[in-house]
Structure formats: C-alpha cells, structure tokens
Amino acid sequence: MAKIWLLVVAALFWASGGMAAERIEVGGLAFAVPEGWRVLPPGSPMRKAELQAPGGGGVTFFHFGRQQGGTAEANIERWIRQFQEPPEVLQPRREVKRLGAIVVHHFRASGTYLSGMPGGPTTPQPGHSLVAAAIEGPEGNVFVRLVGPDAATLPLEAAFRRMIEDAAQTTR
C-alpha cells in the first residue's frame, strides 16, 4: 500500500511540473521566481527583495507604499539617466500594458550603465543592460530591475517579463 501512495505522489509531482515555484511578495503582488533564479536577502532596507539570475544578473524589487517612490514615468526617466549615452543614442525601449486592473510599464536599455547611488559617484559599466518594470500595484508602485552584462541579461528578458506579467494578472 505504501508503494502505491508513493507512486501516486510521484505521479502528481511529475504532472505538476515538479516543485511549486518559490514566490516572493512585494507591494501586494506575488512573483513566481523563475526556475534557476535564486532568492537572496535584500542588500539594503530600500530593497524589498532580491534575486540572482543565471549568468550574474541581479534583480531588485522596490516598493515604498502608496503614492511613494515616484511615478512610473519619473522612474523611467531616472533609469535613462543611469546610462552614459544620451537618450537619442541609447534608444530605450518602452511598452505599457494593462493587465486587468494593473498597469505595467516595461523598459529596456543597453549601453554604458553608471552603477552607484543616485547623486553619488558612479562606475561606468559598458555593455550592460537594464531590463525593468514599473508596476502600478494595489498597494502602490512596485519597481523591479534586472541589471547586468548584455550577454547575461538580454537572454533573461522573456523570463523577467513573464514573472512581472504573471504577478500582475494573478492580482485581484
């Protein structure tokens, strides 16, 4: 009898695609961590969650509360200024999607990323990309950023967008 139960559990596990994806919650949104990405402890009090993506890209989640942290557009303009190249050379890609009651602002730019705290010293990192989303969530805007070398970051954009859009679509 025990062998039958073990077979039933194994079959259910296999049919469901394996273990359930780990989830992190930020600002009233539940994000399923993509397979192969690791959850890390937040590196500062401003960060609500962090992930390590395959290939070295880092993902950070920010949420400051309702009507805090600036608008989606203000954050996108700040993200553009985090590159050495002017916007007309950088040619950032933007897209706005409404997913039920949630609006998601997708952003991507590649060039010389200027890492560092806003207003402080920066370190130019050529050949880097920023793939980000500003999500107008139920508890205020949530900002999610994937930063890293182009070769590591750009192949992860589809998984990043799925993670963002799935969280937005499953929110009531």
C-alpha positions as CSV (number, residue, x, y, z in Angstrom):
1,M,0.0,0.0,0.0
2,A,2.8,2.4,0.8
3,K,4.3,1.8,-2.6
4,I,1.1,2.8,-4.3
5,W,0.9,6.0,-2.3
6,L,4.5,6.8,-3.2
7,L,3.7,6.2,-6.9
8,V,0.6,8.5,-6.6
9,V,2.6,11.2,-5.0
10,A,5.4,10.9,-7.6
11,A,2.9,11.0,-10.5
12,L,1.2,14.1,-9.1
13,F,4.7,15.7,-8.6
14,W,5.6,14.9,-12.2
15,A,2.3,16.0,-13.6
16,S,2.5,19.4,-11.9
17,G,5.9,20.0,-13.4
18,G,7.9,19.4,-10.2
19,M,8.0,21.5,-7.1
20,A,5.9,24.6,-7.0
21,A,7.8,27.8,-7.9
22,E,9.1,29.8,-5.0
23,R,7.1,33.0,-4.6
24,I,8.1,36.4,-3.2
25,E,5.5,39.1,-2.3
26,V,6.2,42.8,-2.8
27,G,3.6,45.5,-2.6
28,G,0.6,43.2,-2.8
29,L,1.9,41.3,-5.8
30,A,3.1,37.7,-5.7
31,F,6.0,37.0,-8.0
32,A,6.9,33.4,-9.0
33,V,10.7,33.1,-9.0
34,P,11.8,31.8,-12.4
35,E,13.4,28.4,-12.5
36,G,17.2,28.6,-11.9
37,W,17.0,32.1,-10.2
38,R,17.9,32.3,-6.5
39,V,16.3,34.4,-3.8
40,L,18.8,36.5,-1.9
41,P,18.4,38.5,1.3
42,P,17.9,42.2,0.4
43,G,21.1,44.1,0.4
44,S,19.6,47.3,1.8
45,P,16.5,48.4,3.7
46,M,15.2,50.1,0.5
47,R,15.1,46.8,-1.3
48,K,12.1,44.6,-0.6
49,A,13.5,41.5,-2.3
50,E,16.4,40.4,-4.5
51,L,17.1,37.6,-6.9
52,Q,20.3,36.3,-8.5
53,A,19.6,35.4,-12.2
54,P,21.6,32.9,-14.1
55,G,24.7,34.4,-15.7
56,G,25.2,37.0,-13.0
57,G,22.3,39.4,-13.5
58,G,20.9,40.9,-10.3
59,V,17.2,41.6,-9.8
60,T,16.0,44.1,-7.2
61,F,12.4,44.8,-6.1
62,F,11.4,48.2,-4.6
63,H,8.1,49.3,-3.0
64,F,7.8,52.4,-1.0
65,G,4.0,52.4,-0.3
66,R,1.0,54.1,-1.8
67,Q,1.9,57.4,-3.6
68,Q,5.6,56.9,-2.7
69,G,8.7,56.3,-4.8
70,G,7.6,58.5,-7.7
71,T,5.5,57.8,-10.8
72,A,6.4,55.1,-13.4
73,E,7.4,57.8,-15.8
74,A,9.6,59.6,-13.3
75,N,11.4,56.3,-12.6
76,I,11.8,55.5,-16.3
77,E,13.4,59.0,-16.8
78,R,15.8,58.3,-13.9
79,W,16.7,54.9,-15.4
80,I,17.5,56.6,-18.7
81,R,19.9,58.9,-16.8
82,Q,21.7,55.9,-15.3
83,F,23.3,55.4,-18.7
84,Q,26.3,57.4,-20.0
85,E,24.8,57.7,-23.5
86,P,22.2,60.4,-24.2
87,P,18.6,59.1,-24.8
88,E,18.8,59.7,-28.6
89,V,21.8,57.3,-28.8
90,L,20.6,55.0,-26.1
91,Q,17.2,54.4,-27.7
92,P,15.5,52.9,-24.7
93,R,12.5,50.6,-25.4
94,R,9.3,51.2,-23.5
95,E,6.0,49.5,-23.5
96,V,2.8,50.0,-21.4
97,K,0.4,47.1,-20.9
98,R,-2.8,46.9,-19.0
99,L,-3.3,43.5,-17.4
100,G,-6.7,43.6,-15.7
101,A,-6.6,46.3,-13.1
102,I,-2.8,46.6,-13.2
103,V,-0.8,48.7,-15.5
104,V,2.8,47.6,-16.2
105,H,5.4,49.9,-17.7
106,H,8.2,47.7,-19.3
107,F,11.6,49.3,-20.0
108,R,14.9,48.2,-21.6
109,A,18.1,49.9,-22.4
110,S,21.6,48.8,-23.2
111,G,24.8,50.8,-23.2
112,T,27.3,52.1,-20.6
113,Y,25.4,51.7,-17.3
114,L,26.5,54.0,-14.5
115,S,26.3,52.0,-11.3
116,G,26.2,53.7,-7.9
117,M,23.8,55.5,-5.7
118,P,21.9,58.4,-7.2
119,G,23.8,61.7,-6.6
120,G,26.9,59.8,-5.6
121,P,30.0,58.6,-7.5
122,T,29.3,56.2,-10.4
123,T,31.3,53.4,-12.1
124,P,30.8,53.1,-15.9
125,Q,30.0,49.6,-16.9
126,P,30.0,49.3,-20.8
127,G,28.0,46.6,-22.4
128,H,25.3,46.5,-19.7
129,S,21.6,46.3,-19.9
130,L,18.8,47.4,-17.6
131,V,15.5,45.5,-18.0
132,A,12.9,46.9,-15.7
133,A,9.2,47.3,-14.9
134,A,7.2,49.8,-13.0
135,I,4.0,48.1,-11.9
136,E,1.0,50.2,-10.7
137,G,0.1,47.7,-8.0
138,P,-2.7,47.5,-5.5
139,E,-0.5,48.9,-2.7
140,G,1.4,51.4,-4.7
141,N,4.0,51.2,-7.4
142,V,6.5,48.3,-7.4
143,F,9.7,48.8,-9.3
144,V,11.7,45.7,-10.5
145,R,15.1,45.9,-12.1
146,L,17.3,43.4,-13.8
147,V,20.8,44.8,-14.4
148,G,23.9,43.1,-15.7
149,P,26.1,42.4,-18.7
150,D,24.2,42.3,-22.0
151,A,25.2,38.7,-22.7
152,A,23.8,37.6,-19.3
153,T,20.8,40.0,-19.1
154,L,19.2,40.1,-22.5
155,P,18.5,36.3,-22.8
156,L,16.6,36.6,-19.5
157,E,14.2,39.4,-20.6
158,A,11.4,37.0,-21.6
159,A,11.5,35.2,-18.2
160,F,11.7,38.6,-16.4
161,R,8.6,39.8,-18.3
162,R,6.7,36.6,-17.7
163,M,7.4,36.9,-13.9
164,I,6.2,40.5,-13.9
165,E,3.1,39.9,-16.1
166,D,2.1,36.7,-14.2
167,A,2.2,38.6,-10.9
168,A,0.1,41.4,-12.4
169,Q,-2.5,39.0,-13.9
170,T,-2.9,37.0,-10.7
171,T,-3.6,40.0,-8.5
172,R,-7.1,40.7,-7.6
